[in-house]
Amino acid sequence: MKTTKKGNGGSRWLAVALTRALVVAGFLFLAQKGWTQLDPGGGGGGSGPSYTPLEAWYFEDTNAWPNAYGFDPISFTNLSSSCLGDDTAVVVDSTDPAWLQYNTYEADGTTNLTVDSGSVMFWFAPNWASTNDAYYPGSGSGVYGRLLEVGGYTQDSSYGWWSIYVDDVGANLYFSAQTNDSSSNCYTLSTPIDWTTNRWHFIALTYSSTNVSLYVDGALATNDPTGLTVWPSQDVLTNGFFLGSDSNGVLQAHGMFDDLRTYNAVVDSDTINNYFNGQKFPYWMNPANWANDNLIASGVSSAVAFAPYTPVFSGPGNLIYVTNVSDCVTSSNVWITNVVVTAAANGSMNLTFTIGGGYDGLAYDVFANSTLSKGFPWSWQGQGYHCNRYTLTGLPNTACFLQLGTPQDTDGDGLTDAYERLVSKTNPNVADTDGTGMADGWEIFYFGHIGVDPNADPDGDGMTNYQEYMAGTNPKVPDNFGVLVTEPKLNLNLP
């Protein structure tokens, strides 16, 4: 069998390191419920029914892919691994046929999966985006990708089928089942989805003769109270089940799987929700999942020109002023308080908060992020004042972290220390981080980044970027001065 692996390693407790994010005059806020770890067999954090998994798969052994009890798969080919999840995850995504096949029943009588009544839950992250994705529309997986499948679909239902899968455009999640009665019938339950590349989702299916329910990210997405009455026969079950593809390895999910668990009981909704909330942190906050950070857009600055010792980015940005508050104190510290989150249109959320502490007349920067990635930039949302209440609208309904930054600008390059540490990743103690002779704030204000070629002339007016910086002119608008002003904007100890 051909197997490949990559990205081995990564700590299951990597989440701990993420809490060491830089705090600038600050506060860190998560617009989500807590990260309590839940025993996979528990029910509601210790209150309620207890469920014992039939089997579990953590995919930590990337050579043999055994389950938690040590049983190896029947077969596998063209798999890889990823550290984007909770430790390692198995990846089923190949231009060649790829599959991972496990027994439904082991030789010693152990049952791995029941298809008439029980529950299945797992984490999945696609390498594609849904065509209807609100932020980054994609093209879907291109096939009706199988997430977990027993048997195979036949038009006349002559064989037997049991499958959780997505459509080719990534807009719907399905559960379907057939028996071998040749009636051409097919049981199907579906729910709309809107998924982003490499974004983890927790999928749970519960099924019995009285109800079938699909859960996505801890919430009930759809259910059928008539129950499940068809499923594959014993002959089909002896061929096992496939994770991430059909039996031919063609209808691939094109994504990552982790922490698969099966039960011979219908797990209740509270347990599913608690399990999701208890496990989501390493999946959603993994620093390698940088695409998640792009869900929060930066504010628009009202600054009109670069000037030393004046903030390059200023103004309310995305912050909407609500009201002034009377029960506010003056302090050398500043913090966010009285946070309220409400649901908004298109599945987004609105977040209202008060800036507490601080001094009159000082503007405090608000930064946002959707993950605690130490190395990935935050987004600047705008400036607010202490004892004022503000609202941010249109935030993603996943997670949102906020930090406040003070006006301190140690190196006088027009960027606050907080902005340099969180957004531009420049040196807050050196005005010219890249050594071009031009201040960080000037480069970022006009070009959006540092590392600008000082000898380039983007506006074609005969003055290089360095000369435009020295003259205090706009490098993107022709000036045609004819006379070069040589007084530097900042004293950068130039020769």
DRENKEZA-553958 format. One record per residue (C-alpha): x, y, z; residue in one letter. Coordinates in steps of 0.001 Angstrom, whole numbers, padded with zeros to 6 digits, always signed. Layout:
BEGIN
XYZA...
end
This chain:
BEGIN
+000000+000000+000000M+001183+003471-000766K+001169+005793+002217T+002577+009239+002724T+002784+011479+005709K+003712+015059+006375K+003455+017559+009152G+004023+014999+011899N+004295+016199+015450G+002529+019170+016985G+001490+019042+020600S-001996+018079+021725R-001500+020804+024280W-000388+023416+021757L-003394+025446+022833A-001621+026298+026076V+001038+028272+024252A-001579+030329+022462L-002692+031979+025663T+000662+033724+025855R-000412+036253+023244A+001002+039741+023619L-001234+041996+025698V-000827+045714+025074V-002609+047797+027730A-005033+045157+027596G-007805+042825+027560F-008510+039645+025705L-012072+038682+024914F-013476+035504+023438L-017013+035789+022101A-017618+032118+022653Q-018363+029784+025526K-015527+028203+027470G-012909+025694+026444W-013549+023058+029102T-012369+019620+028085Q-015119+017008+028147L-014602+013295+028647D-015590+011757+025289P-017853+009340+027119G-019382+011957+029399G-022743+013605+029219G-023046+017350+029730G-019902+017748+031790G-020917+015224+034427G-024658+015942+034655S-026813+013725+032525G-026471+010411+030738P-023081+008844+030196S-022118+007368+026831Y-019331+004900+026183T-017933+005024+022643P-017915+001843+020627L-014621+002976+019191E-012512+006072+018617A-009910+007109+016066W-007373+009853+016911Y-005041+009351+013914F-001883+009877+015946E-000110+006869+014411D+000396+008155+010878T+002087+004966+009719N-000602+002361+010419A-003696+004487+011296W-005012+002113+014023P-008038+002937+016166N-007847+003680+019888A-008096-000020+020736Y-005187-000859+018455G-007101-002427+015555F-005538-001632+012197D-007559-000615+009150P-008475-003140+006486I-006651-001093+003865S-005511+002433+003076F-003696+004251+000297T-002504+007716-000689N-003118+009291+002714L-001218+012097+004396S-001341+013769+007790S-001680+017324+009052S-001016+019121+012328C-003825+021638+011790L-006127+019877+014222G-005800+018480+017723D-002331+016960+017330D-002400+015081+013999T-005262+014560+011580A-005593+012211+008618V-005870+013842+005204V-007829+012224+002373V-006979+014449-000571D-005155+013069-003574S-005259+013259-007356T-004973+009466-007255D-007520+007122-005634P-007257+007460-001845A-009143+005710+000946W-009066+004597+004558L-011088+001429+005224Q-011974+000056+008671Y-013902-002985+009874N-017428-002583+011159T-016802-005744+013204Y-013413-006962+014394E-012405-010635+014488A-012759-010739+018276D-016370-009570+018064G-015721-005870+018758T-018259-003648+017031T-016902-000445+015522N-020042+000926+013882L-023780+000303+014055T-025991+001521+011217V-029533+000963+012526D-029288+002932+015767S-026460+004943+017296G-024303+008036+016851S-021242+009136+014898V-019230+012291+015536M-016001+013647+014094F-014085+016790+013119W-013647+017662+009452F-011898+020547+007646A-012189+020866+003857P-009357+021966+001598N-012035+023768-000406W-014528+026551+000212A-018262+026422-000429S-019544+028283-003467T-021857+030186-001136N-019156+031075+001405D-019851+034577+002720A-016206+035649+002926Y-014217+033640+000383Y-016498+031908-002135P-014899+028824-003613G-015790+026092-006057S-016534+023272-003621G-014816+019898-003788S-015959+019163-007326G-017429+015779-006337V-020044+014435-003957Y-017355+013838-001380G-017909+011009+001114R-017125+011796+004738L-018053+008359+006092L-019608+005595+004021E-020775+001984+004184V-021650+000184+000941G-022433+002195-002153G-025292+004032-003812Y-027266+002186-006493T-030102+003691-008487Q-032374+000727-007805D-031236+000279-004166S-030071-003249-004915S-026948-003279-002758Y-027122-001174+000398G-025751+002217+001334W-025178+004377+004430W-023294+007635+003970S-022523+011104+005344I-021379+013299+002464Y-021321+016788+000901V-022374+017912-002553D-019947+018975-005277D-020317+022709-004593V-019980+022348-000817G-023374+023897-000123A-025136+020944+001532N-024354+018200+004038L-026267+014933+003597Y-027022+011667+005319F-028448+008949+003075S-029268+005267+003459A-030509+002387+001307Q-031190-001274+001867T-031001-004012-000781N-034728-004260-001539D-034458-003077-005178S-037242-000567-004512S-035236+002386-005876S-035879+004139-002568N-033265+006277-000828C-033560+007840+002605Y-031970+011331+002677T-031634+014067+005264L-029759+017283+004420S-028796+020695+005766T-027187+023739+004105P-023540+024470+004898I-021164+027353+004233D-017582+026226+004788W-014196+027874+004415T-010924+026247+003429T-009123+024569+006370N-011865+025616+008771R-012702+022781+011167W-016308+021719+011726H-017716+019269+014236F-020234+016905+012621I-022498+014594+014601A-025181+012222+013346L-027638+010453+015652T-030077+007901+014251Y-032734+005442+015383S-036180+004202+014370S-037763+007273+015978T-035455+010128+014941N-032500+011092+012753V-030572+014287+013550S-027631+016111+011991L-025555+018484+014137Y-022973+020964+012871V-020609+022688+015313D-022596+021595+018345G-025982+022843+017117A-028868+020838+015722L-028952+021569+011988A-031884+019357+010982T-033801+016301+012146N-036391+013807+010951D-038816+012546+013617P-039982+009668+011420T-036718+007849+012054G-034492+005525+010060L-035997+002356+008608T-033446+001293+005966V-029768+000395+006233W-027260-001947+004603P-027448-005681+005151S-024907-007771+007026Q-023192-008762+003775D-022429-005132+003030V-021268-004441+006588L-018606-007139+006309T-016824-004920+003800N-016323-002316+006524G-016672+001438+006208F-014636+004097+004427F-013536+007437+005867L-013075+010309+003444G-013996+008537+000204S-016095+005860-001437D-014831+002287-001780S-013021+003171-005008N-011185+006109-003474G-012616+008450-006089V-015357+010439-004358L-012925+011962-001888Q-013925+014486+000772A-010714+016398-000009H-010054+017402+003548G-008842+016492+007034M-010449+014233+009652F-009802+013949+013371D-011261+012450+016565D-013845+010116+015051L-016106+008404+017608R-018951+005941+017208T-021690+004934+019680Y-024436+002316+019790N-026709+004817+021548A-028360+008062+020493V-026215+010758+022128V-028314+013646+023441D-027992+017204+022143S-026523+018624+025366D-023670+016131+025293T-022953+016908+021658I-022937+020636+022350N-020729+020259+025425N-018321+018007+023589Y-018065+020529+020751F-017443+023456+023127N-014949+021421+025104G-012895+020449+022057Q-013133+023382+019664K-010185+025396+020995F-007301+023418+019413P-009234+023109+016156Y-010311+026694+015722W-007382+028416+017428M-004534+026366+015993N-001927+028944+014863P-001523+027124+011565A-005138+027891+010668N-004277+031364+009465W-007139+031512+006985A-009451+031988+009966N-007844+035319+010762D-009006+036747+007468N-012617+036668+008654L-012185+040013+010422I-011606+043028+008199A-009533+046024+009236S-011117+049424+009726G-010631+052358+007378V-008369+055051+008793S-009287+058715+008600S-005628+059797+008478A-004969+061970+005429V-001192+062397+005534A+001839+060946+007212F+003515+063069+009851A+006070+061989+012434P+004787+061436+015941Y+001203+061571+014636T-000665+058253+014399P-000746+056997+010832V-003980+055174+011547F-006627+057224+013299S-010349+057763+013470G-013281+055524+014461P-012662+052945+011736G-015225+050149+012178N-016252+051333+015647L-019788+052668+015921I-020280+055047+018843Y-023218+054093+021064V-023183+056278+024143T-021138+057773+026940N-021183+055941+030283V-021197+057608+033669S-019845+054774+035820D-016346+054966+034368C-013059+055643+036141V-009846+057370+035079T-006818+055124+035314S-003373+054520+033866S-004728+051118+032825N-007333+050612+030132V-009672+047668+029601W-012757+046391+027798I-015863+045785+029888T-019649+045230+029710N-019443+043071+026593V-022680+042094+024855V-022861+039858+021760V-025987+039603+019601T-026814+037660+016457A-026975+039663+013233A-027769+039111+009570A-026173+036375+007460N-024978+034447+010507G-022678+037238+011680S-022615+038835+015123M-022550+042321+016622N-020344+043015+019621L-020897+045990+021948T-018427+046968+024659F-017207+049828+026848T-013648+051136+027078I-012932+051448+030768G-010037+053193+032476G-007721+055439+030503G-007541+059227+030364Y-009594+061988+028770D-008555+063055+025299G-006487+059955+024494L-007529+057682+021626A-007149+053936+022252Y-006741+051513+019347D-009014+048470+019171V-007578+045354+017525F-009448+042167+016621A-008582+038646+015607N-010385+035329+015227S-007530+033204+016541T-004658+033451+018998L-001960+032906+016431S+001203+034460+017844K+002723+035274+014474G-000272+036273+012408F-001377+039926+012190P-004374+041305+014028W-006717+043760+012331S-007027+047391+013358W-010691+048201+014026Q-010482+051876+014918G-009897+054236+017818Q-012151+054863+020785G-012113+056908+023972Y-012457+055878+027564H-015908+055930+029160C-017498+055449+025718N-019466+052490+024448R-018987+051121+020925Y-020338+048429+018622T-018533+046310+016039L-020876+044806+013449T-020624+041966+010943G-018132+039872+012917L-017878+036135+012159P-019968+033944+014457N-017018+031727+015326T-014668+033511+017696A-013496+037052+018242C-010580+038289+020324F-010192+041979+021140L-007232+043939+022493Q-006773+047596+023352L-003597+049533+022555G-002385+052781+024100T-001188+055786+022019P+002435+055101+022969Q+004810+055382+019965D+008288+054710+021307T+010205+055205+018058D+008065+058057+016700G+007477+056460+013316D+003730+057167+013298G+002784+053642+014339L+001853+052954+017955T+003762+050247+019758D+000586+048192+019865A+000089+048481+016094Y+003683+047482+015403E+003524+044450+017667R+000091+043235+016624L-000459+044311+013015V+002636+045395+011082S+005036+043140+013062K+007679+045880+012890T+010115+046896+015617N+008424+049405+017967P+011840+050578+019154N+013312+051288+015695V+011660+053799+013375A+013210+052197+010282D+012857+048457+010819T+013940+047448+007295D+016883+049876+007035G+015643+051618+003876T+016048+055075+005357G+012277+055583+005347M+010163+055409+008501A+007954+052351+009037D+004846+054501+009330G+005535+056270+006020W+006047+053006+004142E+002965+051388+005623I+000794+054462+005127F+001571+054710+001418Y+002374+051088+000489F+000761+048935+003177G+004026+047223+004132H+007695+047839+004826I+010525+046701+002590G+009695+049319-000039V+012434+049888-002637D+013867+053326-001802P+015122+053778-005379N+011828+053036-007123A+009686+055794-008627D+006098+054432-008717P+004503+057732-009801D+007098+058484-012485G+007753+062046-011404D+011520+061702-011318G+011702+061434-007531M+012532+058138-005890T+010605+056843-002904N+013476+057903-000656Y+013478+061410-002140Q+009688+061635-001765E+010053+060600+001865Y+012709+063241+002457M+010571+065872+000738A+007396+064909+002551G+005558+064272-000713T+003250+061492-001880N+005242+058792-003722P+002154+057729-005670K+001181+061174-007007V+003452+063021-009493P+004796+066227-007968D+007102+067674-010656N+008670+069981-008068F+011948+070554-009863G+013420+071406-006432V+014118+068699-003875L+013598+069525-000222V+016282+067671+001730T+014987+068056+005282E+014294+064501+006501P+010896+063574+007894K+012507+061790+010802L+016027+061699+012103N+016991+058154+011212L+020734+058762+011589N+021204+058731+007843L+024751+059313+006455P
end
